[in-house]
Amino acid sequence: MDQASLGLGLWSVVCAAFIVLAVGAMIFVGRLNAHLRQAKAVLEREVCQRKAAQAQLAQNEKRLRQIIETEPECVKVHSRDGTILEMNPAGLQLVEAGSASDVIGISVYELVAPDFATAYRSLVEKVFAGAVEKLEFEIISLKDRRLWMETHAAPLTDSNGIVTAVLAITRNISAQKRYEQQMRQQYRELAHASRLDTMGQLATMLAHELNQPLTAIANYSKGALLRLRNSQGREEVIGAMEHICAQSERAANIIRSLRGFVSQTEEELSCLSINEVVEQALSIAQIEALARNVSVECEFSNDLPSVLGERTQLEQVVLNIVRNGFEAMEQVPASGRMIKVITRSGSNGMAHVRIEDTGPGLPPEELDTLFTPFLTTKRAGMGLGLSISRSIIEAHGGRLSATQNVKGRGLSFTFDLPPSNEQRVLQ
């Protein structure tokens, strides 16, 4: 093979190789372009989806903002230290602010009434611990008006689930509070009228009960004077005077108890021994018990928790129930008339009182009507005693109920009262 042929052969090989490389490059470029077009399409689709998501997010945010702006209740957001971050127009109107700049950036504690600041701080801490809380409290508006508020507070969290702020929806309940105050006042007046009615029914027996110590005082006084005139023994005179003092104290205690019972003066809430409350009520009921030949037995527990309440009202409950038992036993032979009062500490930590009678009882279907206002089977009475009693117990955070005695005849009235460290405000 000559050189020309060899050169031509090499050239052919080079050309073939070049052609193969060119074709390969064209195929690679084609595939690369296809991948690029596909990647571009995916990117454009993701960009469109992201733009659509952003547009939807913006639309949702706008809708949410519109909802908050038009929400008739106060919606506010504040930090842990109380700095107000946002408040809607209803909230601005509620606190009597002229514009958002009047409240944004100030502390919520500048609005919360000082006597509720501790309770509100406790709410904030619970919310930052992840709880949803509710609180009734008073605020002092920017125009120095005290208003009652009810707020529902929930935690606002970031993308990591960390609580960053408090979201609170608050409404004005001042009108509701005024109504409740009016109802409480009417209820107190009704309860007072019921006590006066009770005393009216007991008037004859009270007169007899007071007549005994007064008669004794008169007799001992005459005896003491006679001994002094006759210059008789000093010891006999001293004995007579001691009897006079004892009977005077007895009469004074009766009057004092009755005066406190019928008083319309509002009592301050205080920690009470339920045993002492029951004893005081029974001391008044004892007058009627003697007249009706009813024996009264007591089983008092010594480990009862103190309760927070109004002494006179709780005495009224016991007296109403006991007198109801007296009247229920009118047709029972005298030897079988008995009221038994039991106090003990309940399994739930509450003070438990049970008052049993030995009357005829009631059919189960009539038990629910016992507490219906103005419904009575008595010849004389307002039909309010048991209804008022239930209201008093419920206002003290407890519950009054009646059941048929399991053994023997008669009814049992029971009520529980929470310990004083659990009860804060008497409604």
C-alpha positions in Angstrom: 0.0 0.0 0.0 1.5 3.4 -1.0 1.5 6.4 1.2 -1.4 8.0 -0.6 -3.6 5.1 0.1 -2.5 5.0 3.7 -3.1 8.6 4.1 -6.6 8.3 2.6 -7.4 5.4 4.9 -6.3 7.4 8.0 -8.4 10.3 6.8 -11.4 8.1 6.4 -11.0 6.7 9.9 -10.6 10.3 11.3 -13.7 11.4 9.4 -15.7 8.4 10.6 -14.6 9.1 14.2 -15.4 12.8 13.9 -18.8 11.9 12.5 -19.4 9.5 15.4 -18.4 12.2 17.9 -20.5 14.8 16.2 -23.5 12.5 16.2 -22.9 11.6 19.8 -22.5 15.3 20.7 -25.8 16.1 18.9 -27.5 13.3 20.8 -26.1 14.5 24.1 -27.0 18.1 23.4 -30.5 17.0 22.4 -31.0 15.1 25.6 -29.5 17.9 27.6 -31.9 20.3 25.9 -34.8 18.0 26.7 -33.7 17.8 30.4 -33.3 21.5 30.5 -36.8 22.0 29.0 -38.2 19.6 31.5 -36.4 21.3 34.4 -37.6 24.6 33.1 -41.1 23.4 32.9 -40.9 22.0 36.5 -39.4 25.2 37.8 -42.0 27.3 36.0 -44.7 25.0 37.5 -43.2 25.3 41.0 -43.0 29.1 40.6 -46.6 29.2 39.5 -47.6 27.0 42.4 -45.6 29.1 44.8 -47.1 32.3 43.4 -50.6 30.7 43.7 -49.8 29.6 47.3 -48.6 33.1 48.2 -51.6 34.6 46.6 -53.9 32.2 48.5 -52.0 33.0 51.7 -52.3 36.7 51.1 -56.0 36.2 50.4 -56.5 34.1 53.5 -54.5 36.7 55.6 -56.7 39.5 54.1 -59.8 37.5 54.9 -58.6 36.8 58.4 -57.7 40.4 58.8 -61.2 41.4 57.6 -62.8 39.0 60.1 -60.7 40.4 63.0 -61.4 43.9 61.9 -65.2 43.3 61.8 -65.3 41.0 64.9 -67.7 42.7 67.4 -65.6 41.4 70.3 -62.2 42.7 71.3 -59.4 40.7 69.8 -55.9 41.6 71.1 -52.4 40.1 71.0 -49.9 40.9 73.7 -46.5 39.6 74.7 -45.6 37.8 77.9 -44.8 41.0 79.7 -48.2 42.4 78.7 -47.1 44.7 75.8 -50.0 45.1 73.5 -49.0 44.2 69.9 -52.3 44.3 68.1 -56.0 45.2 68.9 -58.9 45.3 66.6 -61.4 48.3 66.3 -63.9 46.7 68.6 -61.1 46.4 71.2 -60.2 50.1 70.7 -63.8 51.0 71.3 -64.0 48.8 74.3 -61.1 50.5 76.1 -62.3 53.9 74.8 -59.2 54.5 72.8 -59.2 57.2 70.0 -56.8 55.3 67.8 -54.6 52.2 67.7 -51.6 54.3 68.7 -53.3 54.9 72.1 -52.8 51.3 73.1 -50.3 49.6 70.8 -47.0 49.3 72.7 -48.5 50.0 76.2 -48.8 47.3 78.8 -52.1 45.5 79.2 -51.6 46.0 83.0 -52.2 49.7 82.5 -55.8 48.8 81.6 -56.4 45.8 84.0 -57.8 47.1 87.4 -55.0 46.8 90.0 -57.0 44.3 92.2 -57.2 41.9 89.2 -53.5 42.2 88.0 -52.3 39.2 89.9 -55.1 37.0 88.5 -54.4 38.3 84.9 -50.6 37.5 85.3 -51.5 34.0 86.4 -53.6 33.6 83.3 -50.7 34.8 81.1 -48.3 32.3 82.7 -50.8 29.5 82.1 -51.3 30.4 78.5 -47.5 30.5 77.9 -47.5 27.0 79.4 -49.8 26.0 76.6 -53.2 26.2 78.3 -56.4 27.9 77.1 -57.8 30.0 79.9 -60.9 32.1 80.8 -61.0 35.0 83.3 -63.6 37.6 84.5 -61.9 40.8 85.6 -62.3 44.6 85.6 -60.5 47.1 83.5 -60.1 50.9 83.8 -60.7 52.4 80.4 -58.7 55.2 79.0 -61.6 57.4 80.1 -61.3 56.1 83.7 -64.4 54.0 83.6 -64.4 50.6 85.4 -65.9 47.8 83.2 -66.3 44.1 83.7 -64.7 41.9 81.1 -64.6 38.2 80.3 -61.6 37.1 78.3 -60.8 33.8 76.6 -57.0 33.5 76.1 -55.0 31.0 73.9 -51.3 30.7 73.0 -49.9 31.9 69.7 -46.9 29.8 68.6 -44.2 30.1 66.0 -43.2 27.5 63.4 -41.3 25.6 66.1 -44.3 25.4 68.4 -42.9 27.9 70.9 -45.4 30.2 72.4 -44.6 33.8 71.5 -47.7 35.7 72.5 -51.2 35.6 74.0 -54.3 35.8 71.7 -57.3 37.0 73.8 -60.9 37.5 72.8 -62.6 39.8 75.3 -66.2 41.0 75.7 -67.9 43.5 77.9 -70.0 41.8 80.6 -70.8 44.9 82.7 -74.5 44.8 81.9 -74.6 41.1 82.9 -72.8 41.8 86.1 -75.2 44.6 86.9 -78.1 42.2 86.3 -76.5 39.6 88.5 -76.0 42.2 91.2 -79.7 43.2 91.0 -80.7 39.5 91.1 -78.5 38.9 94.1 -80.1 41.9 95.9 -83.6 40.7 95.1 -82.6 37.2 96.2 -81.3 38.6 99.5 -84.5 40.5 100.1 -86.5 37.4 99.4 -84.3 35.4 101.7 -84.8 38.1 104.4 -88.6 38.0 103.8 -88.4 34.2 104.3 -86.6 34.6 107.6 -89.2 37.1 108.8 -91.9 34.7 107.8 -90.2 31.9 109.8 -90.0 34.2 112.8 -93.6 35.1 112.4 -94.6 31.5 112.5 -92.4 30.9 115.6 -93.7 34.0 117.4 -95.9 32.2 119.9 -93.2 29.7 120.8 -90.5 32.4 121.0 -92.7 34.3 123.4 -93.0 31.2 125.5 -89.2 30.5 125.3 -88.4 34.0 126.4 -91.0 34.0 129.1 -89.2 31.1 130.9 -85.9 33.0 131.7 -87.8 36.2 132.3 -90.1 34.5 134.8 -87.1 32.9 136.5 -85.3 36.3 136.7 -88.4 37.8 138.4 -88.7 35.0 140.9 -85.0 34.9 141.8 -85.0 38.7 142.1 -88.0 38.6 144.5 -86.3 35.8 146.5 -83.1 37.7 146.7 -84.9 40.9 147.9 -86.8 38.9 150.5 -83.6 37.4 151.9 -82.0 40.8 152.0 -84.9 42.4 153.8 -84.9 39.5 156.3 -81.1 39.7 156.6 -80.8 36.1 155.7 -77.6 34.3 154.6 -75.2 35.9 152.2 -74.7 32.6 150.3 -78.4 32.2 149.5 -78.4 35.8 148.1 -75.3 35.1 146.0 -76.9 31.9 144.7 -80.1 33.7 143.7 -78.1 36.4 141.9 -76.1 33.8 140.0 -79.3 32.3 138.8 -80.5 35.7 137.7 -77.3 36.2 135.7 -77.6 32.8 134.1 -81.2 33.3 133.1 -80.5 36.9 131.9 -77.7 35.5 129.7 -80.0 32.8 128.4 -82.7 35.4 127.4 -80.0 37.7 125.9 -78.6 34.8 123.8 -82.1 34.0 122.4 -82.6 37.6 121.5 -79.1 38.0 120.0 -79.6 34.8 117.9 -83.0 36.0 116.6 -81.7 39.5 115.9 -78.8 38.2 113.9 -81.1 35.7 112.0 -83.6 38.3 110.9 -81.1 41.0 110.2 -81.0 42.4 106.7 -77.4 43.7 107.0 -75.1 42.1 104.4 -72.4 40.0 106.1 -68.9 39.8 104.9 -67.7 36.4 103.7 -65.7 34.6 106.4 -64.2 31.2 107.2 -66.8 29.3 109.1 -67.0 26.0 111.1 -70.0 24.2 109.7 -70.5 22.5 113.0 -70.9 25.9 114.7 -73.3 27.1 112.0 -75.5 24.0 112.5 -75.4 24.3 116.3 -76.5 28.0 116.1 -79.4 27.1 113.8 -80.4 24.2 116.0 -80.4 26.5 119.1 -83.2 28.5 117.3 -85.0 25.3 116.1 -84.9 23.9 119.6 -87.7 26.2 120.6 -90.0 24.6 118.1 -88.6 21.1 118.7 -89.7 21.3 122.4 -93.2 22.6 121.4 -93.6 19.8 118.8 -92.1 17.0 121.0 -89.3 16.3 118.5 -86.0 15.0 119.6 -82.9 16.3 117.9 -79.7 14.2 117.6 -76.4 15.3 116.3 -73.3 13.4 115.0 -70.6 16.0 114.4 -67.2 15.2 112.8 -64.2 17.0 114.2 -62.2 16.9 111.0 -64.4 19.1 108.8 -62.7 21.7 106.6 -63.6 25.4 107.1 -66.0 26.8 104.6 -66.2 30.4 103.1 -69.6 31.9 103.4 -72.3 34.0 105.1 -73.2 32.6 108.5 -76.8 33.8 108.6 -77.6 32.4 105.2 -76.2 29.0 106.0 -78.0 29.0 109.3 -81.2 29.7 107.3 -80.6 26.6 105.2 -80.3 24.4 108.3 -83.3 26.0 110.0 -85.5 25.7 106.8 -84.7 22.0 106.4 -85.2 21.2 110.1 -88.5 23.1 110.3 -89.6 21.3 107.1 -88.9 18.0 108.9 -90.9 19.2 112.0 -93.9 19.9 109.9 -93.6 16.6 107.9 -93.8 14.7 111.2 -97.0 16.2 112.5 -99.0 13.0 112.0 -96.2 10.8 113.4 -96.6 9.6 117.1 -94.6 11.8 119.5 -92.3 9.0 120.4 -91.3 8.5 116.8 -90.5 12.2 115.9 -86.8 12.7 115.5 -84.4 14.9 113.5 -80.8 13.6 113.1 -78.1 15.9 111.9 -74.8 14.4 110.7 -71.7 16.3 109.6 -68.6 14.7 108.1 -65.8 15.3 105.7 -66.8 14.1 102.2 -64.5 11.9 100.0 -64.1 15.0 97.7 -62.7 17.1 100.6 -65.9 19.0 101.0 -67.9 19.6 104.2 -70.9 17.3 104.1 -74.1 17.9 106.1 -77.0 15.4 106.2 -80.4 16.2 107.9 -82.8 13.2 108.4 -86.4 13.2 109.6 -88.8 10.4 110.4 -91.8 11.7 108.6 -93.9 9.9 106.0 -91.5 10.8 103.1 -92.6 11.5 99.5 -93.1 9.4 96.4 -90.0 9.5 94.1 -91.8 11.5 91.4 -92.5 14.3 93.9 -89.0 14.8 95.2 -88.0 17.0 92.3 -90.9 19.4 93.1 -89.6 20.0 96.6 -87.4 22.9 95.5 -90.0 24.6 93.2 -90.6 28.2 94.2 -94.1 29.0 95.6 -95.1 25.3 95.6 -96.2 24.3 99.1 -98.5 21.9 100.8 -98.4 23.8 104.1 -101.5 25.5 105.5 -99.4 28.7 106.0 -96.2 29.5 104.2 -94.6 31.1 101.3 -93.4 28.0 99.5 -89.9 29.5 99.3 -87.9 27.9 102.1 -86.4 25.0 100.3 -86.0 26.9 97.0 -84.1 29.7 98.8 -82.1 27.1 100.7 -81.0 25.5 97.4 -80.1 28.9 96.0 -78.0 29.7 99.0 -76.0 26.4 98.8 -75.4 26.8 95.1 -74.2 30.4 95.7 -71.7 28.9 98.1 -70.4 26.5 95.5 -72.4 23.4 96.8 -75.5 21.4 95.9 -78.6 20.6 98.0 -80.6 17.5 97.3 -83.3 15.4 98.9 -83.6 11.6 99.0 -86.0 9.0 100.5 -84.4 7.4 103.6 -83.0 4.0 102.7 -83.9 2.6 106.2 -87.1 3.5 107.8 -89.4 6.4 106.9 -88.7 10.1 106.1 -86.5 12.2 103.9 -82.8 13.1 104.1 -81.6 16.5 102.9 -77.9 16.6 102.1 -75.6 19.4 101.0 -71.8 19.7 100.5 -69.8 22.9 100.8 -66.3 23.4 99.3 -63.4 24.1 101.7 -62.5 27.8 102.1 -59.3 27.6 100.1 -61.3 26.5 97.0 -64.1 29.1 97.3 -63.1 32.7 96.4 -66.2 34.7 95.4 -69.8 34.2 96.6 -72.1 34.9 93.6 
